[in-house]
Amino acid sequence: MYVPPVSRTGLAKMLRANAHHGTIPRFKRNMLLRDFIPSAGCSRQTMGRAGLDFMVFGDAFFLRIRNVIGQVIELQHLPAINMRRKVGGGFMMLLPNAKELHFEEEEVEHVMDYDVEQNIYGVPDYLGGMHALLLNESATLFRRRYYNNGAHAGFIFYTNDPDLSEEDEANLKSQIQSAKGVGNFRSMFVNIPGGAEKAIQIIPIGDVATKDEFERIKNITRNDVIAAWRMHPALAGVIPENAGGFGDIEKIDKVYTNNEIRPICQLFLQVNECLRADRHIAWAEPAPVT
C-alpha cells in the first residue's frame, strides 16, 4: 500500500491542540452542508462526515453500494483516517487487530484535492501553520503548568531580623507553602516590633507576564492558524480589538462562501456521477449569491 505523506492519526490528534484549529474544520463542514440536498443516495450524515474528512485530511472516501444489476444506488462514508491506496490499484481499510478490508477500484469514490508532490492522497492546506499551532499549544501548557505548580507566587522570602520568633517563622513558612495550588495569591501581614528597615524582603524569581510574553505569543500564533485555514477572523470567533469590529458579517460570509466553500462544492459534485445511473441527485448546484 502507499503510505500517506502525512500521518493521519497525527492530524486527527492535532485537532485538540488549539481551540481555533479544532473548530474551524467543523465550521467549514457546516458551510459546505448549506448547499447540500440529501437524498436516498447520499444522506446528510454521510456528506457531513465526508466533508469533515476532506477539511482535516484533504480527501474523502465513499463506498459505492450497487443493486443487483450493477447500478449505484447509495454512497456510504468510509473514514479517511483508515483508508489506504493499494500499489496494484484499489483501496484498503485498516481495521483493529492488524486486519484489513480490501476494495476494488470501482467500489470506492475518492474525492481529493490535488497535491503538487503526489496524486495518490489529498493533503490539507493548513500544514504550513502547524508550527504556529504547536507553539500556541506549548504556550498554553506552559502557562497552565506554571500556575498549577504555584510558580506564579515564586519568590525568595528573606529576613534577617533577630526579633522574629521561631513560632512566627514557622507560621510564615506554612503560609508560603500553602500558596501552591488551591489558595494562590494569598496576602500576608507581618509585624515585628522593633524590627529594622528591610528586615523582611521579597525577591521575585521571575515574572511570566514579562518573560514569556504569553499574550503576544497566543495572538500571533492564533493569527497564523487562522491564516493557514484561510478563515476570516469574523467567522473564526475572534473578538475584534477595535470598536469598528470586522465589518458587515453578511458580506464577509458571502465573499468567503464564494471564494472558499463553493470551489470545494465543485470537487464534491463528482458524487452525482455515481448516483446518476439510478437518477438520484445527491448534490444541488450552488445557488447564486446576491
PLY file of the C-alpha trace (Angstrom):
ply
format ascii 1.0
element vertex 290
property float x
property float y
property float z
element edge 289
property int vertex1
property int vertex2
end_header
0.00 0.00 0.00
1.00 3.65 -0.38
1.75 5.44 2.88
0.10 8.88 3.23
2.61 11.77 3.07
1.41 13.00 6.50
0.37 10.85 9.46
-3.41 10.88 9.51
-3.54 9.82 13.13
-1.30 12.78 13.95
-3.52 15.18 12.01
-6.59 13.90 13.88
-4.94 14.34 17.29
-3.81 17.87 16.42
-7.46 18.96 16.28
-7.41 19.02 20.08
-4.28 21.14 20.32
-5.92 24.51 19.74
-9.41 25.95 20.04
-9.47 27.54 16.58
-7.79 24.63 14.82
-10.35 22.26 16.30
-13.47 24.24 15.43
-12.66 25.75 12.03
-12.85 22.46 10.06
-16.27 21.74 11.54
-17.42 25.27 10.72
-16.28 24.86 7.12
-18.03 21.48 7.00
-21.24 23.16 8.17
-20.91 25.80 5.45
-20.39 23.02 2.93
-23.64 21.36 4.03
-25.66 24.54 3.43
-25.82 23.78 -0.31
-26.26 20.04 0.11
-29.60 18.39 -0.68
-29.82 14.95 0.97
-31.34 12.03 -0.88
-31.71 8.28 -0.66
-28.40 8.02 -2.46
-26.38 10.21 -0.09
-27.62 11.26 3.33
-26.77 14.45 5.18
-24.88 12.40 7.76
-22.77 10.73 5.07
-21.89 14.02 3.43
-21.21 15.68 6.79
-18.69 13.01 7.77
-17.04 13.08 4.36
-16.90 16.88 4.43
-15.11 16.86 7.78
-12.64 14.27 6.48
-11.94 16.49 3.50
-11.25 19.53 5.67
-8.93 17.64 8.03
-7.14 15.23 5.68
-7.59 16.75 2.23
-9.68 13.90 0.82
-12.81 11.84 1.44
-13.91 8.31 0.58
-17.32 6.86 -0.30
-18.30 3.22 -0.72
-20.48 2.63 -3.78
-23.44 0.40 -2.93
-24.86 -1.28 -6.04
-28.10 -3.11 -6.77
-28.37 -6.50 -8.43
-27.96 -5.03 -11.91
-24.86 -3.03 -11.02
-26.36 0.43 -10.60
-25.01 2.65 -7.83
-27.94 3.29 -5.51
-26.20 4.68 -2.44
-22.93 6.11 -1.17
-21.67 5.28 2.31
-18.91 7.11 4.12
-15.53 5.43 4.62
-13.32 7.05 7.31
-10.35 8.65 5.58
-8.08 8.13 8.60
-8.05 4.38 7.90
-8.19 4.36 4.09
-5.12 3.49 2.02
-4.45 3.10 -1.68
-3.01 -0.23 -2.82
0.01 -0.32 -5.11
-1.66 -2.50 -7.71
-4.88 -0.50 -7.73
-7.86 -0.45 -5.43
-8.22 0.56 -1.81
-7.75 -0.91 1.64
-9.22 -0.02 5.03
-7.12 -0.62 8.14
-9.07 -2.41 10.86
-8.30 -3.18 14.53
-6.06 -6.14 15.41
-3.96 -5.64 12.24
-6.83 -6.71 9.98
-7.56 -5.22 6.55
-10.64 -4.75 4.37
-9.92 -4.59 0.65
-11.94 -2.80 -2.06
-11.71 -2.84 -5.82
-11.07 0.43 -7.65
-14.68 0.71 -8.84
-16.08 0.16 -5.34
-14.76 3.42 -3.87
-15.36 7.05 -4.82
-12.30 9.10 -3.85
-12.71 12.88 -3.59
-9.38 14.61 -3.15
-7.67 17.96 -3.52
-4.63 17.74 -5.78
-1.20 17.85 -4.16
1.74 19.05 -6.30
4.10 16.42 -4.85
1.91 13.35 -5.40
-1.50 12.39 -6.79
-2.36 9.44 -4.54
-3.68 11.14 -1.40
-5.09 14.54 -0.63
-3.14 16.82 1.69
-4.71 19.62 3.77
-3.72 23.22 3.13
-3.13 24.14 6.78
0.15 22.22 7.16
2.13 25.46 6.84
0.60 26.64 10.12
1.45 23.56 12.17
4.49 25.14 13.85
2.36 28.09 14.97
-0.27 25.65 16.20
2.29 23.71 18.25
3.78 26.91 19.66
0.31 28.05 20.68
-0.28 24.74 22.45
3.11 24.86 24.16
2.49 28.39 25.44
-0.87 27.35 26.88
0.55 24.23 28.53
3.45 26.20 29.96
1.12 28.82 31.42
-1.17 26.16 32.89
1.67 24.20 34.47
3.19 27.43 35.72
0.06 28.16 37.73
-0.53 24.57 38.81
2.98 24.42 40.22
2.48 27.68 42.11
5.37 29.26 40.23
3.39 32.49 39.79
3.97 33.00 43.52
7.68 32.25 43.14
9.91 34.47 45.27
12.60 34.39 47.92
11.26 35.46 51.32
14.33 36.92 53.00
14.54 38.02 56.64
17.47 38.96 58.87
15.61 40.29 61.91
16.65 38.63 65.17
13.33 39.60 66.77
11.43 37.14 64.53
10.40 34.29 66.82
10.60 30.64 65.82
6.82 30.41 66.05
6.34 33.33 63.66
8.93 31.83 61.34
7.04 28.52 61.26
3.76 30.32 60.53
5.34 32.23 57.64
6.73 29.02 56.14
3.31 27.39 56.40
1.53 30.29 54.64
4.12 30.49 51.87
3.88 26.76 51.16
0.09 26.95 51.05
0.30 29.41 48.15
0.83 26.42 45.83
-2.32 25.08 44.19
-5.64 25.99 45.84
-5.41 29.30 47.68
-3.00 31.05 45.34
-2.38 34.79 45.62
-2.83 34.93 49.39
-1.62 38.07 51.13
0.32 38.04 54.40
0.67 40.51 57.23
3.91 40.50 59.23
4.53 42.65 62.31
7.94 42.63 64.05
8.06 45.11 66.94
11.35 46.98 66.87
12.37 45.39 63.59
14.98 47.09 61.44
14.39 48.57 57.98
14.36 45.91 55.28
14.23 43.23 57.94
11.97 41.33 55.53
12.46 41.44 51.76
10.60 39.78 48.90
12.93 38.93 45.99
10.96 37.77 42.88
12.44 34.87 40.93
10.66 35.55 37.67
7.55 37.05 36.17
5.79 35.06 33.47
3.88 38.14 32.30
7.10 39.82 31.15
9.38 36.88 30.43
7.44 34.71 28.01
5.11 37.37 26.55
2.25 34.89 26.77
-0.46 37.09 25.31
1.67 38.18 22.35
2.60 34.59 21.54
-1.02 33.49 21.71
-2.22 36.30 19.43
0.49 35.80 16.80
0.10 32.04 16.63
-3.70 32.35 16.58
-3.49 34.62 13.55
-1.14 32.16 11.83
-3.51 29.27 12.46
-6.47 31.22 11.10
-4.45 32.28 8.04
-3.43 28.67 7.41
-7.11 27.75 7.28
-7.85 30.78 5.05
-10.57 31.74 7.53
-11.76 35.28 8.12
-11.37 36.28 11.81
-15.01 37.32 11.99
-16.04 33.77 11.09
-13.44 32.15 13.35
-14.81 33.52 16.61
-12.06 36.11 17.10
-13.07 39.06 19.27
-12.25 42.32 17.45
-9.82 44.62 19.22
-11.29 47.85 17.83
-14.69 49.44 18.17
-15.46 49.09 14.47
-15.18 45.31 14.50
-14.59 43.37 11.29
-17.30 44.96 9.17
-20.53 43.59 7.73
-20.66 39.91 8.69
-23.17 39.09 5.95
-20.88 40.46 3.23
-17.94 38.60 4.75
-19.96 35.39 4.72
-20.96 35.81 1.07
-17.43 36.54 -0.12
-15.97 33.68 1.89
-18.62 31.26 0.66
-17.97 32.19 -2.98
-14.18 32.11 -2.76
-13.63 29.18 -0.40
-16.68 26.95 0.07
-18.16 26.89 -3.44
-14.91 25.59 -5.02
-14.96 22.72 -2.51
-18.56 22.05 -3.53
-17.35 21.67 -7.10
-14.98 18.91 -6.05
-17.81 17.02 -4.37
-20.05 17.30 -7.42
-18.39 14.15 -8.74
-20.54 12.11 -6.33
-23.51 12.88 -8.61
-21.89 10.87 -11.37
-22.01 7.76 -9.17
-25.70 8.16 -8.47
-26.85 9.36 -11.89
-27.39 5.80 -13.10
-30.24 5.44 -10.63
-31.39 9.06 -11.05
-30.51 10.04 -7.50
-29.37 13.61 -7.11
-27.07 13.91 -4.10
-25.86 17.45 -4.50
-27.54 20.65 -5.56
-25.93 23.14 -7.85
-24.68 26.06 -5.73
-27.23 28.85 -5.64
-26.05 32.26 -6.82
-25.14 34.72 -4.09
-26.95 38.03 -4.26
0 1
1 2
2 3
3 4
4 5
5 6
6 7
7 8
8 9
9 10
10 11
11 12
12 13
13 14
14 15
15 16
16 17
17 18
18 19
19 20
20 21
21 22
22 23
23 24
24 25
25 26
26 27
27 28
28 29
29 30
30 31
31 32
32 33
33 34
34 35
35 36
36 37
37 38
38 39
39 40
40 41
41 42
42 43
43 44
44 45
45 46
46 47
47 48
48 49
49 50
50 51
51 52
52 53
53 54
54 55
55 56
56 57
57 58
58 59
59 60
60 61
61 62
62 63
63 64
64 65
65 66
66 67
67 68
68 69
69 70
70 71
71 72
72 73
73 74
74 75
75 76
76 77
77 78
78 79
79 80
80 81
81 82
82 83
83 84
84 85
85 86
86 87
87 88
88 89
89 90
90 91
91 92
92 93
93 94
94 95
95 96
96 97
97 98
98 99
99 100
100 101
101 102
102 103
103 104
104 105
105 106
106 107
107 108
108 109
109 110
110 111
111 112
112 113
113 114
114 115
115 116
116 117
117 118
118 119
119 120
120 121
121 122
122 123
123 124
124 125
125 126
126 127
127 128
128 129
129 130
130 131
131 132
132 133
133 134
134 135
135 136
136 137
137 138
138 139
139 140
140 141
141 142
142 143
143 144
144 145
145 146
146 147
147 148
148 149
149 150
150 151
151 152
152 153
153 154
154 155
155 156
156 157
157 158
158 159
159 160
160 161
161 162
162 163
163 164
164 165
165 166
166 167
167 168
168 169
169 170
170 171
171 172
172 173
173 174
174 175
175 176
176 177
177 178
178 179
179 180
180 181
181 182
182 183
183 184
184 185
185 186
186 187
187 188
188 189
189 190
190 191
191 192
192 193
193 194
194 195
195 196
196 197
197 198
198 199
199 200
200 201
201 202
202 203
203 204
204 205
205 206
206 207
207 208
208 209
209 210
210 211
211 212
212 213
213 214
214 215
215 216
216 217
217 218
218 219
219 220
220 221
221 222
222 223
223 224
224 225
225 226
226 227
227 228
228 229
229 230
230 231
231 232
232 233
233 234
234 235
235 236
236 237
237 238
238 239
239 240
240 241
241 242
242 243
243 244
244 245
245 246
246 247
247 248
248 249
249 250
250 251
251 252
252 253
253 254
254 255
255 256
256 257
257 258
258 259
259 260
260 261
261 262
262 263
263 264
264 265
265 266
266 267
267 268
268 269
269 270
270 271
271 272
272 273
273 274
274 275
275 276
276 277
277 278
278 279
279 280
280 281
281 282
282 283
283 284
284 285
285 286
286 287
287 288
288 289
